Amino acid sequence: MTVERRIPFESDRVEVAAVLAAGSVEAHVVYEGNGSLCWAEGESAVVSVRGSGTTLIEAGKRTEFQARSSQAAAAEAFGCIAMPEWRAYGWASFEWSHVLHGGTPSDPSEPLVYLAVPCREIRFSGDVATLRAEDESEVDELQGRLTRAIAAAGTTTPSEPLVIDDREDLFGYRDAVAKAVTEIRAGSLDKVILSRVVPVEKDLDFPATYVAGRRGNTPARSFLLRLGGWEAAGFSPEIVASVGSDGAVSTQPLAGTRAFDGDSVFDISRREELYRDAKEVFEHAISVRLATIEMARVCLAGTVHVADFMSVKERGSVQHLASDVAGTLREDRTAWDALAAMFPAVTASGIPKASACEVIGRIEPGSRGLYSGAILTLDSDGGLDAALVLRSVFRRDGHTWLRAGAGIVAQSTPDREFEETVEKLRSVSRFLVPSVSSRAATAVQ
């Protein structure tokens, strides 16, 4: 049983959620999208998808699922959750694509998808906060925590952001672009997104970084999490897939990029440049075409359409060509089928996807993990929302880093694609807040 309580709320929900996250000693997720923001904590039930199978853990009971596909196993696992009404929060790593497109993950025991139904959550929408927990006493405690978080929000003095070098080509990115262009011109694929890593040597305050970055960005979705072995804060420029409880499906491919720095004269000039640049327009058009093909595989015939074609969306330090593709889910398909059909996002993998993922695995050093995967929510009524993991900072196994990529086509040049990664990195790199211990260490030096 879940107890729900609605109370008036007039504070800054991003700041308040960040305070709640900073004070949490459990797994937690902050997810913002569709005009609302949610903070969730704890793990009442967990579904994890691995190369070796899918597992549901609830109330101490572990159940294994071996369906015909990983998405079918995930749908079956969530269908077995005992709680009558729930929302799950979690992530899908880029490496899930290996399973979806006929490959094999390097470590079958490593989670590829990880979602948790929380023990407690607060959903902020408009001027109302909805508190959810197991019983009245837990809701009382949760309301006390919210009251203290409201009082603490905005009371700290902003720290100077950490300065990092985002122009050092540590892993030979330009050479990788040149190799990809050669393969594209040879006809093995049409487009591939190649990315590069920028290490962050100092420890970060992730909740403070999330607040600072959210103030400096205009994302489609934003998130802050510590879940399933990952910590991340990000400002997603687009959705991989959104599925309503009524079966409405949408995706939003963004491809084609120019800098956006707040200088109206130059920003307008760059916007016009986007529409004139044959490489950028081609890159966008083939991405939209693939999105419609993928959606048609899971939607009712005749319902897939481009609702908005090639407008420009401003996303932090960059502006993109953007389109909206929509359709209606077939009755014999689930939200997991829709997500799997469009995963990984065409704008973070390439065309054809299987070939692009093979090139990425061969040219890029190491695995991507959360980068270019998805942060997602899943509701018991069948609704799903999956944000593309770009413009983010990550921490795992004691290491912290940023990552950015660019879409490579036959007309690409290594220097321009490298510069595009710099432009994208600045959506995050300008807002990195060092932890208290890092600031203290710096002061002593």
Secondary structure, DSSP 8 states (H G I E B T S, - for coil): --EEEEEE--S-HHHHHHHHHHT--S-EEEEEETTEEEEEES-SEEEEEETTEEEEEETTEEEEE--SSHHHHHHHHHHT--SSS-EEEEEE-TTHHHHHTT---S-TTSEEEEEEE-SEEEEEETTEEEEEESSHHHHHHHHHHHHHHHHHTT-S-------------TT-HHHHHHHHHHHHHTTS-SEEEEEEEEEE-S-B-HHHHHHHHHHT---SEEEEEEETTEEEEEEESSEEEEE-TT-EEEE--EEEEEE--S-HHHHHHHHHHHHH-HHHHHHHHHHHHHHHHHHHTTB-TT--EEEEEEEEEEETTEEEEEEEEEEEB-TT--HHHHHHHH-S-GGGSEESHHHHHHHHHHHSSS--TTTTSEEEEEETTS-EEEEE--SEEEEETTEEEEEEEEEE-TT--HHHHHHHHHHHHHHHHTT--B-HHHHHHHHH-
